[in-house]
Amino acid sequence: MIQKVLELKGVFKKRGKVQVLKDIAFSINAGEICGLVGKNGAGKTTLIKIITSMLSTDEGEILIEGKDLKTEREKALKNIGAIVEKPEFYGYMTGRQNLNYIAGMMESVTKDKIEDVIKYSKLGSKIDKKVKTYSLGMKQRLGLAQALMGRISLLILDEPTNGLDPIGVVELKKIIKVLAEEKRVSVLISSHILSEIENICTKVVFIDEGKIVGVEKIGSNSKAGSVKNMFIKTNLSKKASEIIKNIFDVKLLEVKNDGVSILINTESCDLFTVLKKLHDSGIIVEGCFEVKQNLEDKFIKMMGENGDE
């Protein structure tokens, strides 16, 4: 039997006279990675704040592990870990001290559990530096560690790639896949950039002007196998191409002024390895995107072509 970890039924929300959310309904199963995609201002953050009980609904029902968020709020929220907007921490404390402080307000968070989530954060020795010295990307990583401290079955990430460099984005995707595949944690990721989350999602929910305008399941048949066409953005494209030519199972397709196109066999070569080799050679990677149009075309069709609000 399929276990629904999150289920929304007929959710409405008004702010003043503006109807921000209109009849939102979808569900996420155990171990499923669901992308919530829409333009800025489409209602993504409002919806996430409602699911995490930061805002209340006007109408509708939200069930988390079968617990009604209105009538069993405390039990429902025990199952959630979340990063909503910018993570906030005490700047005068180190990352580790912040996690220890937060753990003291939670039930049964052991020292081993804290060390476990620190490993997921990939902060390394910086975990013992004061948070006021952290970049936004580092705060995002610490926020992920905080979100994973409880015994959660649902992880909610609002624009999680903000402030992360391309290597950080790849690492985050790997962490999310491990959580979903090995620990059966369900993940809801909101983003206005489809290409950044598409290749890790099993389902994408498109939202526009507060309404669900489409739901696309992403199965193995919609993938182009294990070989992926990637574009790596860098102003040192010629130097990058020389390094890429010598990486096993990576084929250089095209060298442009602003980057290189490659084919990579993800079964035998990790994209992280490619980005790390470029980074170690002094090449700044400004972005890394999968060249795949099917869902992107659907996204543009559903959302219109007016750009972000």
Secondary structure, DSSP 8 states (H G I E B T S, - for coil): ---EEEEEEEEEEEETTEEEEEEEEEEEETT-EEEEE--TTSSHHHHHHHHTTSS--SEEEEEETTEETTTSHHHHHTTEEEE-SS----TTSBHHHHHHHHHTTSSS--HHHHHHHHHHHT-GGGGGSBGGG--HHHHHHHHHHHHTSS--SEEEEESTTTT--HHHHHHHHHHHHHHHHHS--EEEEEES-HHHHGGG-SEEEEEETTEEEEEEE--GGGS-TTEEEEEEE-S-HHHHHHHHTTSTTEEEEEEETTEEEEEEETTTS-HHHHHHHHHHTT----EEEE---HHHHHHHHHH-SS---
